[in-house]
Amino acid sequence: MLVSAKEMLNKAREGKYAVGQFNINNLEWTKAILLTAQECNSPVILGVSEGAGKYMCGYKTVVGMVKGMIEELNITVPVALHLDHGSFEGAKACINAGFSSVMFDGSHYSIEENIAKTTELVNACNVLGLSLEAEVGSIGGEEDGVIGAGECADPNECKMIADLGVTMLAAGIGNIHGKYPENWAGLSFETLAAVKEKVGDMPLVLHGGTGIPADMIKKAISLGVAKINVNTECQLAFQAATREYIEAGKDLSGKGFDPRKLLAPGFEAIKATVKEKMELFGSINKA
């Protein structure tokens, strides 16, 4: 069954490790991440962007697939199904479809409107026992057409949103989605420390976990980051393994064209990437 991310993130914050949110894009992705979490005895958060939700035929389809897989694969570790960078309407749709966690990204609204919309969702999520992630200060790079420049959040605004009773908070600390450019300035630990001071025990979320050096990840975890989002890295691993399979001509021999064979190397590459991240984040054997 699906669980809220609240308990797993509070445990992670107290234990000074982080739970990975791995975005899913299709059946292979979901199966690879769930099996790896079970093998590693790690809690896991499956992230679904609005674009990926649409691609996978809507949120009800996603919920049906994930719940069915948890049952059929005998997954016993805690699994949260989470909307990533949701609009207000998207968050409500995921709540209705049966997600166990949602993110409302109101970072592009005025702080007043962000507070008003977040408050409405806090009330709904509390009644239903779901976890809610809010965002202050946009995350850089591009995700589903939303472009941010790697800005840093205002710690006072973070406190205003945290005080509404959200479960976790994504605060921009110079991180970006996608591949990091050569001239990236790195994470702003000053901002992170200032945010932590204002929000206290609130689990913090680091978006754009792909390509942040391991030492920065570990330092961020020590400063209160309890959830780290990974998407691009799994996509790149899947792409590289698939390219290798085709360039070696394996799709042309025997039944190599069968999608179960064609997609198998990419599937294994996602599993390896997820395991590597779980090791780095410290979530192995924490289920």
Order of alpha helices (4+ residues) and beta strands (2+ residues): alpha-beta-alpha-beta-alpha-alpha-beta-alpha-beta-alpha-beta-beta-beta-alpha-beta-alpha-beta-alpha-beta-alpha-alpha-alpha
